[in-house]
Amino acid sequence: MNPQQEDEKKDDDGTPTLLLFDLDGTLYDHACGYEQEIHSNIFQFMVEMSGGKFNTITTVEEAQRVWQPMFDKYNLTKRALIAEGYVFDSKYYDTFVRKGADKYFKKDDQLREFLESFPSQMKKVIFTNAPESSANEILNLLGVDDLFDHVLGTDFLEYGSICKPDPKAFTKVMNYLNVSASEYHRVCYFEDSFKNLKAGKNLGFRTVFITSETLENEGKSKQELEEENFDAILHKNVNMRLRSQLPVLWKE
C-alpha cells in the first residue's frame, strides 16, 4: 500500500460526515399534538373538498376509512390522493393540512444544544415527507433553522413521484448532496418511522431510531425493533443521551 492509499484509508475511518434528520416525530416529540392536528386537518380537507371522488366523502369517519389503505400503500397522503385520482390544488392542500404549527412549537434550547454539539465539519440535512415550507416554519419556531445546510422535502422529491421509504428517494437525496454509494456508511440517519429507517439501513447508513407511537401504527413490535439492531435508539426525540450510544458522532 503506497502512502497515498494509506492516507485515504486513514481518512475513511467510518466517522460520519453527514447527519440526515427526519423532522416530524424526530426533532420534536409526537406527543406535542401537532401530528394529531395534521391528521384532523387531512380528514377535514377530504370532507370539505367537492367534485369528483371527493363527493363520496361526507363525514370524517368516511375520510378516515378511505385514508388508511391509501396511506399504507403510498406512505404520503398527498401522493396517495393524486395517485388515486382526487383532483385538488396542491398549494391549498399544503396550507390547509399543515396549518397551526405556531400553536405547538417554541424555541427548544436543548435541541439547539444537541445540534450544535456535533463537530462543525458534519453537514446537517433535513429529509422529510413534508413540504419544505412547513419544515422551514417548524425549524424556525424551534429556533434551529440556521443549523441545517439543506431542507429537502416533497417539493424536492416531486409529489406523485417518490417519497420515503422508496430507495429512489434516498438515492435522489444522496446524489443531490454529492454522496456516492461508497460513502453511505458515513451517513447517520435519524428517523421515527421503522420502515423509513430500515430503508436507510439497507443502503448502508448508520441508523438512530426515535421511539414513538409510529412504531405501533406501522404494525411493528418492540421485539422487531430490537431484532433490527439499529445503531442507537432514543425515546421521543433526538437528545444528548445519544452520546453514550454513538460516541463516534462526536469524533473530531
QUIDA-V137787 format. One record per pair of residues at least 24 apart in sequence whose C-alpha atoms are under 8 Angstrom apart, sorted by sequence separation. I is the first residue (numbers start at 1). J is the second residue. D is the distance in Angstrom with one decimal. If there is no record, write none. Layout:
BEGIN
I&J&D  I&J&D
END
This chain:
BEGIN
124&148&5.0  125&149&5.7  126&150&6.3  127&151&6.4  128&152&6.4  129&153&5.5  130&154&5.8  131&155&6.2  194&218&7.5  206&230&7.6  207&231&5.2  208&232&4.7  209&233&4.8  210&234&4.9  211&235&5.0  212&236&5.7  123&148&7.5  124&149&5.7  125&150&5.0  126&151&4.7  127&152&5.0  128&153&4.9  129&154&5.6  193&218&7.9  206&231&6.2  207&232&6.6  208&233&5.6  209&234&6.2  210&235&5.6  211&236&5.5  123&149&6.4  124&150&7.3  125&151&6.0  126&152&5.9  127&153&6.0  128&154&7.3  194&220&7.7  208&234&7.3  210&236&5.9  211&237&7.6  125&152&7.5  126&153&7.9  210&237&5.8  210&238&7.0  201&230&7.7  165&195&6.4  170&200&7.5  112&143&7.3  116&147&7.6  165&196&4.5  194&225&7.8  53&85&7.4  54&86&6.8  112&144&5.9  115&147&7.4  164&196&5.9  165&197&7.8  167&199&6.6  53&86&5.8  105&138&7.1  111&144&7.8  166&199&7.4  167&200&7.8  52&86&6.9  107&141&5.9  108&142&5.3  109&143&7.8  129&163&6.3  165&199&5.9  52&87&7.2  106&141&5.3  107&142&4.1  108&143&6.5  129&164&6.7  51&87&7.9  98&134&6.5  101&137&7.7  102&138&8.0  105&141&5.8  106&142&5.2  107&143&4.8  128&164&7.9  167&203&7.9  94&131&7.2  101&138&6.7  105&142&6.2  106&143&7.5  107&144&8.0  49&88&7.9  102&141&7.0  127&173&8.0  45&93&7.7  190&238&8.0  45&96&7.2  45&97&7.4  76&129&7.1  41&96&6.8  42&97&5.6  41&97&5.0  41&98&7.7  39&97&7.8  38&97&5.6  38&98&5.9  38&99&7.8  37&100&7.9  34&101&6.9  34&104&6.2  33&104&7.0  32&104&6.5  83&160&6.5  82&160&6.4  79&159&5.8  80&160&7.6  78&159&7.4  79&160&4.7  78&160&7.7  79&161&7.6  27&111&7.4  76&163&7.3  75&163&7.4  75&164&7.3  75&165&7.7  19&122&6.8  21&124&7.4  23&126&6.6  17&121&7.1  18&122&5.5  19&123&6.0  20&124&6.1  21&125&6.1  22&126&5.8  23&127&7.3  24&128&7.8  17&122&4.7  18&123&4.8  19&124&4.8  20&125&5.0  21&126&4.8  22&127&5.2  23&128&6.0  16&122&7.4  17&123&6.4  18&124&6.1  19&125&6.3  20&126&6.0  21&127&5.8  22&128&5.3  18&125&7.6  20&127&6.5  21&128&7.9  23&135&7.2  114&238&7.9  114&239&6.1  114&240&5.9  111&238&7.4  111&239&6.9  110&239&7.6  118&249&6.9  119&250&6.1  118&250&5.6  119&251&7.2  117&250&7.7  119&252&6.0  26&190&7.0  26&191&5.8  25&191&7.8  26&192&5.7  20&187&6.9  22&189&7.9  25&192&5.9  18&186&6.6  19&187&6.0  20&188&6.0  21&189&5.9  22&190&6.0  23&191&7.9  16&185&7.3  17&186&5.6  18&187&4.9  19&188&5.0  20&189&4.7  21&190&4.8  22&191&5.2  16&186&4.0  17&187&6.3  18&188&6.3  19&189&6.1  20&190&6.2  21&191&6.6  22&192&7.6  14&185&6.5  15&186&5.9  16&187&5.4  19&190&7.7  14&186&5.6  16&188&6.2  30&212&6.9  29&212&7.9  30&213&7.8  26&210&6.1  25&210&7.6  25&212&7.3  30&236&7.2  29&236&5.1  28&236&7.4  29&237&5.4  28&237&5.4  26&236&7.3  27&237&5.6  28&238&7.6  25&236&7.2  26&237&4.9  27&238&5.8  25&237&6.6  26&238&6.1  16&248&7.7  15&248&6.3  16&249&6.4  15&249&6.9  15&251&7.1
END
